[in-house]
Every structure is written in C-alpha cells, then in structure tokens.
C-alpha cells in the first residue's frame, strides 16, 4: 500500500539503455461523475542512464527525444506492462484510485492504446488531454 505521492521503477535493458516508469499521485481529483479519486499519472522514459530519465521526469535537462531507434522498444513495452500491473497490485487500497496514461505523439498513442486496452483501460480526459484511464 502506498501513501507516497510518487513511485519510481528503473530497469536496464539488454542494449545497456535505461528504462524508467514514474507514477505521480494527484490527490482528490473531482471527476464528472461527482466523485473525487486519487489519480496516478504515469511517465515512461528510455534513455542512456538513470540520471537522464530522472531529469526528463523532473523537467530539468531534457536529453530524451521522441525519436524511435527500434532497438529495444518491444522489450521496454513488455517491461512497462509488467511494471504497470505490479504497481496496481502493490498500491491497492480500500478506496478507488485511477491511473492515467497519456502520450507525447500519435505513434506512441497507438502503441499505448494497444497496451492499455489489454489491461482494461478506457479512453478518458485528464488535465484536458486524451488519456487512457482505469479505476482500480
């Protein structure tokens, strides 16, 4: 059970690059149905090092581009899916929570859409942006 407002997972991929998945909690967000939920925003980065990924998440020096290299994308996505499931299982509480996954461009939107739909996510709007969301 998490009471923190941020959780980070890191992993080194087969080519030596680093992948990081971040979860940041926005407390008591009011939704159109009249209920307020804790909402976990998700960030995913692949970079040369843990420092580069953390700088991207903290909006410091962004050395991560949206360019796809095609080297470890599938390996990274499989790790991301496992980590997302792991996070949902570890952060279960007595109250309903929401996870919101958004994307930076159309190519990632299509990939995340397939990934999230297999986990039961639906399209929704969070922070005026189309996202994939799931209550758990």
ZATORSE-455525 format. One record per residue (C-alpha): residue number from 1; residue in three letters; x, y, z. Coordinates in pm, 1 decimal, padded with zeros to 6 digits. Example, Ala and Ser with C-alpha at 12.3 -4.5 7.8 and 13.67 -1.06 7.14 Angstrom:
BEGIN
REC  torro  kolnu         X         Y         Z
REC      1    ala   01230.0  -00450.0   00780.0
REC      2    ser   01367.0  -00106.0   00714.0
REM end
This chain:
BEGIN
REC  torro  kolnu         X         Y         Z
REC      1    unk   00000.0   00000.0   00000.0
REC      2    unk   00140.9   00339.6  -00099.5
REC      3    unk   00088.3   00661.6   00089.9
REC      4    unk   00356.5   00836.8  -00110.3
REC      5    unk   00278.2   01076.6  -00389.7
REC      6    unk   00549.6   00944.2  -00621.7
REC      7    unk   00681.2   00598.4  -00706.5
REC      8    unk   00968.4   00517.6  -00945.4
REC      9    unk   01075.9   00192.2  -01109.7
REC     10    unk   01404.1   00155.0  -01303.2
REC     11    unk   01549.3  -00121.4  -01519.6
REC     12    unk   01846.0  -00172.7  -01752.3
REC     13    unk   01755.7  -00310.4  -02096.2
REC     14    unk   01957.6  -00562.4  -02299.3
REC     15    unk   02138.0  -00295.9  -02504.8
REC     16    unk   02254.0  -00113.0  -02189.8
REC     17    unk   01999.0   00167.6  -02212.5
REC     18    unk   01787.2   00254.6  -01912.5
REC     19    unk   01408.8   00248.7  -01880.7
REC     20    unk   01217.9   00422.7  -01604.5
REC     21    unk   00849.6   00429.9  -01516.4
REC     22    unk   00717.5   00701.8  -01290.5
REC     23    unk   00389.7   00732.9  -01102.3
REC     24    unk   00284.4   01066.6  -00951.1
REC     25    unk  -00032.6   01096.5  -00742.5
REC     26    unk  -00270.1   01389.8  -00768.2
REC     27    unk  -00488.9   01371.4  -00458.5
REC     28    unk  -00870.0   01401.4  -00459.5
REC     29    unk  -00934.4   01493.3  -00823.6
REC     30    unk  -01303.4   01564.1  -00887.4
REC     31    unk  -01448.8   01381.3  -01188.7
REC     32    unk  -01766.9   01440.7  -01387.7
REC     33    unk  -01948.6   01163.0  -01201.0
REC     34    unk  -01924.9   01375.3  -00884.8
REC     35    unk  -01667.6   01160.2  -00707.8
REC     36    unk  -01313.1   01251.2  -00624.5
REC     37    unk  -01033.2   00998.4  -00663.8
REC     38    unk  -00660.0   00985.9  -00617.4
REC     39    unk  -00523.2   00984.2  -00972.4
REC     40    unk  -00184.3   00838.8  -01059.0
REC     41    unk  -00018.8   00993.9  -01366.4
REC     42    unk   00226.7   00765.1  -01547.0
REC     43    unk   00551.3   00859.6  -01719.8
REC     44    unk   00776.6   00627.7  -01919.9
REC     45    unk   01125.1   00713.4  -02044.0
REC     46    unk   01406.2   00526.6  -02215.8
REC     47    unk   01745.9   00694.1  -02202.6
REC     48    unk   02117.3   00630.0  -02176.5
REC     49    unk   02119.9   00647.7  -01796.2
REC     50    unk   01903.8   00670.7  -01486.6
REC     51    unk   02007.0   01036.5  -01447.4
REC     52    unk   01883.3   01126.2  -01796.6
REC     53    unk   01546.5   00958.2  -01729.8
REC     54    unk   01511.1   01131.4  -01391.9
REC     55    unk   01599.9   01470.6  -01543.5
REC     56    unk   01327.0   01416.8  -01804.3
REC     57    unk   01070.2   01335.1  -01533.8
REC     58    unk   01176.0   01632.5  -01320.4
REC     59    unk   01159.9   01860.7  -01626.9
REC     60    unk   01525.1   01955.5  -01594.7
REC     61    unk   01762.2   01899.3  -01883.8
REC     62    unk   01562.7   01702.4  -02142.4
REC     63    unk   01803.1   01478.4  -02333.6
REC     64    unk   01530.9   01233.3  -02433.1
REC     65    unk   01388.7   01276.8  -02780.7
REC     66    unk   01068.7   01136.0  -02925.7
REC     67    unk   01276.8   00960.4  -03190.3
REC     68    unk   01232.0   00582.9  -03203.1
REC     69    unk   01552.6   00386.5  -03260.0
REC     70    unk   01387.0   00046.8  -03295.7
REC     71    unk   01646.5  -00118.9  -03071.7
REC     72    unk   01465.8  -00217.7  -02751.0
REC     73    unk   01114.3  -00082.2  -02794.8
REC     74    unk   00932.3  -00412.9  -02758.4
REC     75    unk   01145.9  -00520.5  -02463.9
REC     76    unk   01073.9  -00184.5  -02299.2
REC     77    unk   00699.9  -00211.4  -02360.8
REC     78    unk   00683.2  -00559.6  -02211.7
REC     79    unk   00868.4  -00435.0  -01903.1
REC     80    unk   00634.3  -00133.7  -01884.9
REC     81    unk   00324.8  -00355.8  -01896.9
REC     82    unk   00459.5  -00581.0  -01620.7
REC     83    unk   00551.8  -00277.6  -01411.4
REC     84    unk   00209.0  -00119.8  -01455.8
REC     85    unk   00040.6  -00440.9  -01337.0
REC     86    unk   00287.6  -00468.2  -01048.9
REC     87    unk   00214.7  -00110.2  -00942.2
REC     88    unk  -00162.1  -00163.6  -00948.6
REC     89    unk  -00127.6  -00480.7  -00739.8
REC     90    unk   00107.0  -00320.1  -00485.9
REC     91    unk  -00086.3   00003.9  -00447.4
REC     92    unk  -00432.4  -00142.3  -00381.8
REC     93    unk  -00624.9   00042.2  -00114.3
REC     94    unk  -00972.3   00042.9   00032.1
REC     95    unk  -01058.5   00348.4  -00177.6
REC     96    unk  -01094.5   00366.2  -00554.9
REC     97    unk  -00793.9   00507.4  -00738.7
REC     98    unk  -00740.9   00597.2  -01104.0
REC     99    unk  -00436.6   00550.8  -01327.3
REC    100    unk  -00399.7   00791.3  -01622.2
REC    101    unk  -00159.9   00712.3  -01908.2
REC    102    unk  -00103.6   00982.0  -02170.2
REC    103    unk   00137.7   01011.4  -02460.7
REC    104    unk   00359.7   01260.5  -02640.5
REC    105    unk   00276.4   01190.2  -03005.4
REC    106    unk   00047.3   00990.0  -03233.8
REC    107    unk   00287.3   00697.5  -03275.7
REC    108    unk   00304.7   00645.6  -02900.2
REC    109    unk  -00071.1   00692.1  -02874.0
REC    110    unk  -00127.2   00388.6  -03097.7
REC    111    unk   00121.9   00173.7  -02905.0
REC    112    unk  -00008.6   00276.1  -02560.9
REC    113    unk  -00365.9   00225.6  -02678.8
REC    114    unk  -00296.3  -00141.5  -02756.1
REC    115    unk  -00102.1  -00188.7  -02434.5
REC    116    unk  -00365.1  -00024.2  -02214.9
REC    117    unk  -00667.4  -00188.8  -02375.5
REC    118    unk  -00526.9  -00533.4  -02290.4
REC    119    unk  -00520.6  -00421.8  -01925.6
REC    120    unk  -00878.4  -00288.4  -01927.1
REC    121    unk  -00807.3   00083.9  -01965.0
REC    122    unk  -01060.5   00308.5  -02140.5
REC    123    unk  -01021.0   00644.4  -02312.2
REC    124    unk  -01085.6   00946.6  -02096.3
REC    125    unk  -00981.2   01305.8  -02040.1
REC    126    unk  -00740.8   01414.9  -01769.3
REC    127    unk  -00588.8   01763.8  -01745.4
REC    128    unk  -00765.8   01849.8  -02073.2
REC    129    unk  -00573.3   01577.5  -02254.4
REC    130    unk  -00691.7   01248.4  -02401.4
REC    131    unk  -00557.0   00966.3  -02183.6
REC    132    unk  -00614.1   00600.2  -02113.0
REC    133    unk  -00761.8   00554.7  -01766.0
REC    134    unk  -00852.3   00274.2  -01532.5
REC    135    unk  -01019.9   00265.5  -01193.6
REC    136    unk  -00884.4   00003.0  -00957.9
REM end
